[in-house]
Amino acid sequence: MRILLIMPDAHMHKLRFGSFVRSMREAPLTLTTLAALVPPLPGVELKLVDGSVDAIPMNETADLVGISVITGCARPAYALAKHFRKRGIPVVLGGVHVTILPGEAILHADSIVIGRGERAWPQLIEDFRCGRLQRVYREHPLPDQVLAEVPLPRRDLQRRSGCMLPNSVQATRGCKRICDFCTVNAVWPRYLKRPVADVVRDVRAIQGRHFAFNDVSLVDDVEYAQELFTAIAPLRKKWGGLVTADSLQNTELLDLMARSGCVYLLVGFESGDQTTLQGIRKSFNKTLCYRDLIRSMQKRGMSVQGCFVFGFDHDDSSVFESTVQLVQDLGVDIPRYSLYTPYPGTQLFARMQAEDRILSYNWDDYDTMHVVIKPVQMTPEELYRGFKWAYKETFRLDRVVKRVSRLDIRCAINFVGNLCYRIFVRRLYSEPRYATPYSVHDPGSPPPPNHWTVREEEEEAVCVG
């Protein structure tokens, strides 16, 4: 039995040098984990393809195709599903977008997986092998907050040169916060933690010294984080991850992170305006503390990757210049910008629909790099021009040189990160994909109400666990 697992190209941050493509992100765990969950049956062959860095093999021989879908690549995922189904190959869809809009996804697949796949995916494989593939699979909620049964990812099946950081590890899933633009709570409503021993096993198995935690909120449970960092410190690895700004006020935890090998942290600062943060349910960020938090990280040898968003209701045309200046004043090592995007399933999506402010339901535009809402104090075109201008100004050569000139442990990380984004800015200004703020010629249609459910099929769904 040949199984082909695909992640379509989401057109996110990546670099292209002729025919060679490299993603600026860490390697995703989706396909390698799914491959590891396939039961060890005789005659099973697996092929993994990340469309962000490799061409999809459209003529590949396969008995079953599995496609992981995020919102920004939903349309190409459905096109791929149509292609393989026309060839007579059954297609399974899963992932964030499928979990949020299962009624849409099921129109394009032989079977879908809603939510987690640790138990549902092996059951689906067994059912398929026995000729009884069901239309819908979902897992029962876990009885506690421990996420067990996650095997070592099949890194042997991924192209290691495809991503800047080929090794990634997950310790937790979900987030205890509910920011209005985030899909995490819609997909994983509970904060789950893997046994520390399992995470240590994964870190120990990594070839090389560097890896990334791909958790969206790594230190939400401080006691768990302390146990984890204490356990991985003897392994002498170097790592990075994503944390909330308020968690950085815990200097004892920061010290432990540094001792365990942390060399960079990605922090969602989002805005320099406290009123704006209040409006997006992120008031736990305190703008007056930003400078001290950044200095505290840098003093411990951690590079600061700071994320800021444009398009909030309180933003006017002055926000671009003020944010660029704020980034400079704060000394953010690697700045990142994105556009306020109402992903399906979020509070923001519901509010923008109620206010009739969504400009595009073309999921291709949902990459945080296109304007898909009507701003309050700007036109969509003004928002998009300001967004591109901010990137260009921030990654001017003189500003890049200033950020990377500090001769300390962060130097190599800062140099590579700033160089990558400087190249990305050229792409932002040159590629036709980024020529307009949104798909004015193909805005798409809003998902019908029944796309949020699979009522008829759910009666026959296989509920695992």
Secondary structure as GFF3:
##gff-version 3
##sequence-region A 1 465
A	DSSP	beta_strand	2	7	.	.	.	ID=ss1
A	DSSP	beta_strand	14	17	.	.	.	ID=ss2
A	DSSP	beta_strand	20	26	.	.	.	ID=ss3
A	DSSP	alpha_helix	30	37	.	.	.	ID=ss4
A	DSSP	beta_strand	45	50	.	.	.	ID=ss5
A	DSSP	beta_strand	64	68	.	.	.	ID=ss6
A	DSSP	three_ten_helix	71	73	.	.	.	ID=ss7
A	DSSP	alpha_helix	74	86	.	.	.	ID=ss8
A	DSSP	beta_strand	91	94	.	.	.	ID=ss9
A	DSSP	alpha_helix	96	100	.	.	.	ID=ss10
A	DSSP	alpha_helix	102	105	.	.	.	ID=ss11
A	DSSP	three_ten_helix	106	108	.	.	.	ID=ss12
A	DSSP	beta_strand	111	114	.	.	.	ID=ss13
A	DSSP	alpha_helix	120	129	.	.	.	ID=ss14
A	DSSP	beta_strand	136	139	.	.	.	ID=ss15
A	DSSP	three_ten_helix	155	157	.	.	.	ID=ss16
A	DSSP	three_ten_helix	160	162	.	.	.	ID=ss17
A	DSSP	beta_strand	163	165	.	.	.	ID=ss18
A	DSSP	beta_strand	168	169	.	.	.	ID=ss19
A	DSSP	beta_strand	172	173	.	.	.	ID=ss20
A	DSSP	alpha_helix	184	187	.	.	.	ID=ss21
A	DSSP	beta_strand	192	193	.	.	.	ID=ss22
A	DSSP	alpha_helix	196	205	.	.	.	ID=ss23
A	DSSP	beta_strand	210	213	.	.	.	ID=ss24
A	DSSP	alpha_helix	222	232	.	.	.	ID=ss25
A	DSSP	three_ten_helix	233	235	.	.	.	ID=ss26
A	DSSP	beta_strand	238	243	.	.	.	ID=ss27
A	DSSP	three_ten_helix	245	249	.	.	.	ID=ss28
A	DSSP	alpha_helix	251	259	.	.	.	ID=ss29
A	DSSP	beta_strand	262	270	.	.	.	ID=ss30
A	DSSP	alpha_helix	274	279	.	.	.	ID=ss31
A	DSSP	three_ten_helix	287	289	.	.	.	ID=ss32
A	DSSP	alpha_helix	290	299	.	.	.	ID=ss33
A	DSSP	beta_strand	303	310	.	.	.	ID=ss34
A	DSSP	alpha_helix	319	330	.	.	.	ID=ss35
A	DSSP	beta_strand	334	339	.	.	.	ID=ss36
A	DSSP	alpha_helix	347	354	.	.	.	ID=ss37
A	DSSP	three_ten_helix	363	365	.	.	.	ID=ss38
A	DSSP	alpha_helix	380	394	.	.	.	ID=ss39
A	DSSP	alpha_helix	397	404	.	.	.	ID=ss40
A	DSSP	alpha_helix	411	430	.	.	.	ID=ss41
A	DSSP	three_ten_helix	432	434	.	.	.	ID=ss42
A	DSSP	three_ten_helix	449	452	.	.	.	ID=ss43
A	DSSP	alpha_helix	455	458	.	.	.	ID=ss44
A	DSSP	beta_strand	462	464	.	.	.	ID=ss45
###
